[in-house]
Amino acid sequence: MGRKQVSDRQNRLARLYLIRHGETEWSLSDRHTSRTDIPMTARGEDGARELGQRLRDIQFVRVPTTPR
């Protein structure tokens, strides 16, 4: 198979991105929040911004989330 054929095939493959929420005080202490909204730490906010920059050029087809 030639290089172009491999490249075309790779472009058609689906990609799955699994992303977890940013760091919170509760996640640091192994507490589970269920549906409680806990603010992120400064480190969690920094990580969310960095991830946003890394994902900014990706066009997602579907974004399923868990309920709040």
C-alpha positions in Angstrom: 0.0 0.0 0.0 1.4 3.4 -1.0 2.0 6.3 1.4 -1.0 8.3 0.0 -3.3 5.3 0.5 -2.3 4.9 4.1 -2.7 8.6 4.7 -6.2 8.7 3.2 -7.2 5.7 5.3 -5.9 7.3 8.5 -7.9 10.4 7.8 -11.1 8.4 7.7 -10.5 6.6 11.0 -12.6 7.8 14.0 -10.8 9.2 17.0 -12.1 9.0 20.6 -10.9 11.6 23.1 -11.6 10.8 26.8 -11.3 13.9 29.0 -11.7 14.1 32.8 -12.5 17.2 34.7 -9.8 19.4 36.2 -8.4 19.1 39.6 -10.6 20.1 42.6 -9.9 20.2 46.3 -12.1 17.1 46.6 -10.3 15.2 43.9 -7.0 15.9 45.7 -8.4 14.2 48.9 -10.0 11.3 47.0 -13.5 12.5 47.8 -16.2 11.8 45.3 -18.7 14.5 44.4 -21.3 12.7 42.4 -23.4 15.6 41.0 -22.1 18.3 43.3 -20.4 21.1 41.5 -17.0 21.7 43.2 -14.8 24.6 41.9 -11.5 23.7 40.3 -8.2 24.6 41.9 -5.9 27.0 40.2 -4.0 24.0 38.9 -7.3 22.5 37.5 -8.1 25.8 35.8 -4.7 26.1 34.3 -5.0 22.5 33.0 -8.4 23.2 31.5 -7.1 26.3 29.7 -4.1 24.3 28.4 -6.4 21.5 27.2 -8.6 24.0 25.5 -5.6 25.3 23.5 -4.6 21.8 22.5 -8.1 20.9 21.3 -9.1 24.2 19.7 -8.5 23.1 16.1 -10.3 19.8 16.4 -13.8 19.7 15.0 -15.8 17.2 17.1 -18.8 15.4 15.6 -20.3 14.4 19.0 -19.5 15.3 22.6 -21.3 13.1 25.1 -21.1 14.2 28.8 -22.2 12.9 32.1 -25.1 14.7 33.9 -24.2 17.6 36.2 
